């Protein structure tokens, strides 16, 4: 760790372990177990490593991991956009799946999962567990949806920031239908964004 004068103040610098650059301590997460009180990997490198891990996980599981993560988040993370209509009304993931992705993965394999199928609850008033779940085609899943408390906007007006979020979720491997649910728009709207038929100037 070194010091560097910046006007009238001194900025503490630390070398990034992953890429070797020197950056301010503010660019490192706090870490009580290290002498300088900061993590050895900076925030930028940590974020990049996390994205690579997620892409590798998606590839290794034929994109099943994103299905698992979305299921957990909408049922157990109050900040998730769709928590009110899942976790907020008592829909939960069974403890075995919640504790171990591999248990869910093993069940999914036996249940006939393949890319393109969607996880569906047989009884929409019950939670996610082996007895109440199956994999179905998108059209089958649509027929089993609980009636929406708010309608899908047929002429949506997404903001530029929302479109950026949509593009990020598409990169992560989420389905157009799942992303559409998050923003209360049709999957066709998400498809148009993906194909750059609209919002082509937004990266």
C-alpha positions as CSV (number, residue, x, y, z in Angstrom):
1,X,0.0,0.0,0.0
2,X,1.4,3.5,-0.9
3,X,0.4,7.1,-0.5
4,X,-0.2,9.6,-3.3
5,X,-0.8,13.3,-2.9
6,X,-4.0,14.6,-4.5
7,X,-4.1,18.4,-4.0
8,X,-4.3,18.9,-0.3
9,X,-5.2,15.4,0.6
10,X,-3.4,12.1,0.6
11,X,-5.0,9.1,-1.1
12,X,-4.0,5.6,0.1
13,X,-3.4,3.3,-2.8
14,X,-3.4,-0.4,-3.0
15,X,-2.3,-2.8,-5.8
16,X,-5.1,-4.9,-7.3
17,X,-4.3,-8.6,-7.0
18,X,-6.1,-9.7,-10.1
19,X,-4.9,-7.1,-12.7
20,X,-2.0,-5.4,-10.9
21,X,-3.2,-1.8,-11.1
22,X,-3.0,0.6,-8.2
23,X,-6.3,2.1,-7.0
24,X,-7.7,4.0,-4.1
25,X,-8.7,2.0,-1.0
26,X,-12.3,3.2,-1.7
27,X,-12.2,0.8,-4.7
28,X,-11.8,-2.2,-2.4
29,X,-14.5,-3.8,-0.1
30,X,-13.7,-3.7,3.6
31,X,-12.2,-6.8,5.1
32,X,-11.6,-7.1,8.9
33,X,-9.3,-10.0,8.5
34,X,-6.6,-8.1,6.5
35,X,-4.0,-5.8,7.9
36,X,-5.0,-2.8,5.8
37,X,-8.7,-3.5,6.4
38,X,-9.5,-4.0,2.7
39,X,-10.1,-7.0,0.5
40,X,-7.2,-8.2,-1.8
41,X,-9.4,-7.9,-4.9
42,X,-10.9,-4.6,-5.9
43,X,-14.6,-4.1,-6.5
44,X,-14.3,-4.0,-10.3
45,X,-12.3,-7.2,-10.5
46,X,-14.6,-8.9,-8.0
47,X,-17.6,-7.9,-10.1
48,X,-16.0,-9.2,-13.3
49,X,-15.0,-12.5,-11.6
50,X,-18.6,-12.9,-10.4
51,X,-20.0,-12.4,-13.9
52,X,-17.6,-15.0,-15.3
53,X,-18.6,-17.4,-12.6
54,X,-22.3,-16.9,-13.4
55,X,-21.7,-17.5,-17.1
56,X,-19.7,-20.6,-16.4
57,X,-22.4,-21.9,-14.0
58,X,-25.1,-21.2,-16.6
59,X,-23.2,-23.1,-19.3
60,X,-22.4,-26.0,-17.0
61,X,-26.1,-26.4,-16.0
62,X,-27.7,-25.8,-19.4
63,X,-29.0,-22.5,-18.1
64,X,-30.8,-24.1,-15.2
65,X,-29.0,-22.0,-12.6
66,X,-30.8,-18.8,-13.7
67,X,-34.1,-20.6,-13.2
68,X,-33.1,-21.6,-9.7
69,X,-31.9,-18.1,-8.7
70,X,-35.0,-16.4,-10.0
71,X,-37.2,-18.8,-8.1
72,X,-35.3,-18.2,-4.9
73,X,-35.2,-14.4,-5.3
74,X,-38.9,-13.9,-6.0
75,X,-39.8,-16.0,-3.0
76,X,-37.3,-15.0,-0.4
77,X,-35.8,-11.6,-1.3
78,X,-38.3,-8.8,-0.3
79,X,-36.5,-6.3,-2.6
80,X,-37.2,-8.4,-5.7
81,X,-39.8,-6.7,-7.9
82,X,-42.1,-9.7,-7.9
83,X,-41.8,-10.6,-4.2
84,X,-45.2,-9.2,-3.4
85,X,-47.0,-11.8,-5.6
86,X,-44.7,-14.7,-4.6
87,X,-43.0,-14.4,-1.2
88,X,-45.3,-11.7,-0.1
89,X,-48.3,-14.0,-0.3
90,X,-46.6,-17.0,1.3
91,X,-45.1,-18.7,-1.7
92,X,-41.8,-20.3,-0.6
93,X,-39.1,-22.7,-1.9
94,X,-38.9,-26.0,0.0
95,X,-36.0,-26.2,2.4
96,X,-34.1,-28.9,0.5
97,X,-34.0,-26.8,-2.6
98,X,-33.3,-23.6,-0.8
99,X,-30.3,-25.1,1.0
100,X,-28.7,-26.9,-2.0
101,X,-28.8,-26.1,-5.7
102,X,-27.5,-29.6,-6.5
103,X,-30.6,-31.1,-4.9
104,X,-32.8,-28.9,-7.2
105,X,-30.6,-29.8,-10.2
106,X,-30.9,-33.5,-9.6
107,X,-34.7,-33.2,-9.3
108,X,-34.8,-31.1,-12.5
109,X,-32.8,-33.8,-14.4
110,X,-35.2,-36.5,-13.3
111,X,-38.2,-34.2,-14.1
112,X,-37.1,-33.9,-17.8
113,X,-35.6,-30.4,-17.8
114,X,-34.1,-29.2,-21.0
115,X,-33.3,-25.6,-22.2
116,X,-36.4,-23.9,-23.4
117,X,-38.7,-25.4,-20.8
118,X,-40.0,-23.3,-17.9
119,X,-40.5,-24.2,-14.2
120,X,-44.2,-24.4,-13.4
121,X,-46.2,-24.8,-10.2
122,X,-49.1,-27.2,-10.6
123,X,-51.1,-25.5,-7.9
124,X,-50.4,-21.7,-8.0
125,X,-51.4,-21.3,-4.3
126,X,-48.6,-23.7,-3.2
127,X,-44.9,-23.2,-3.1
128,X,-41.9,-24.7,-5.0
129,X,-41.3,-28.4,-4.1
130,X,-40.9,-31.6,-6.1
131,X,-44.6,-32.5,-5.5
132,X,-45.9,-29.3,-6.9
133,X,-43.5,-28.5,-9.7
134,X,-42.9,-29.6,-13.3
135,X,-41.2,-28.3,-16.5
136,X,-43.5,-27.2,-19.3
137,X,-43.4,-25.4,-22.6
138,X,-43.9,-21.6,-22.5
139,X,-47.4,-21.9,-24.0
140,X,-48.4,-24.5,-21.3
141,X,-47.0,-22.2,-18.6
142,X,-48.9,-19.3,-19.9
143,X,-52.2,-21.2,-19.5
144,X,-51.5,-22.0,-15.9
145,X,-50.7,-18.4,-14.8
146,X,-52.5,-16.8,-11.8
147,X,-54.6,-13.9,-13.0
148,X,-52.5,-10.7,-12.8
149,X,-53.5,-8.1,-10.2
150,X,-52.2,-5.5,-12.7
151,X,-52.5,-5.9,-16.5
152,X,-49.5,-6.1,-18.9
153,X,-49.0,-2.9,-20.6
154,X,-49.7,-3.3,-24.3
155,X,-47.9,-0.1,-25.3
156,X,-45.2,0.0,-22.7
157,X,-43.0,3.1,-22.2
158,X,-39.7,1.8,-20.7
159,X,-37.1,4.2,-19.5
160,X,-33.5,4.1,-20.8
161,X,-32.3,2.7,-17.5
162,X,-34.9,-0.1,-17.6
163,X,-33.8,-1.0,-21.1
164,X,-30.2,-1.2,-19.9
165,X,-31.4,-3.6,-17.1
166,X,-33.2,-5.7,-19.7
167,X,-30.1,-6.0,-21.8
168,X,-28.1,-7.0,-18.8
169,X,-30.6,-9.7,-17.9
170,X,-30.6,-11.0,-21.4
171,X,-26.8,-11.3,-21.2
172,X,-27.2,-13.3,-17.9
173,X,-29.4,-15.8,-19.8
174,X,-32.8,-15.1,-18.4
175,X,-35.7,-15.9,-20.7
176,X,-37.6,-13.1,-22.5
177,X,-40.8,-14.2,-20.7
178,X,-39.2,-14.0,-17.2
179,X,-37.7,-10.5,-18.0
180,X,-41.1,-9.4,-19.3
181,X,-42.7,-10.4,-16.0
182,X,-40.2,-8.3,-14.1
183,X,-41.0,-5.2,-16.1
184,X,-44.7,-6.0,-16.6
185,X,-44.4,-6.0,-20.4
186,X,-44.9,-8.8,-23.0
187,X,-42.0,-11.1,-24.0
188,X,-42.5,-9.7,-27.5
189,X,-41.4,-6.3,-26.2
190,X,-38.3,-7.9,-24.7
191,X,-37.6,-9.7,-28.0
192,X,-37.8,-6.4,-29.9
193,X,-35.2,-4.9,-27.6
194,X,-33.0,-8.0,-28.0
195,X,-33.2,-7.8,-31.7
196,X,-32.6,-4.1,-31.6
197,X,-35.8,-3.3,-33.4
198,X,-36.3,-0.7,-30.7
199,X,-34.0,1.2,-28.4
200,X,-31.1,0.3,-30.7
201,X,-29.0,3.2,-29.4
202,X,-29.0,1.9,-25.8
203,X,-26.2,-0.5,-25.1
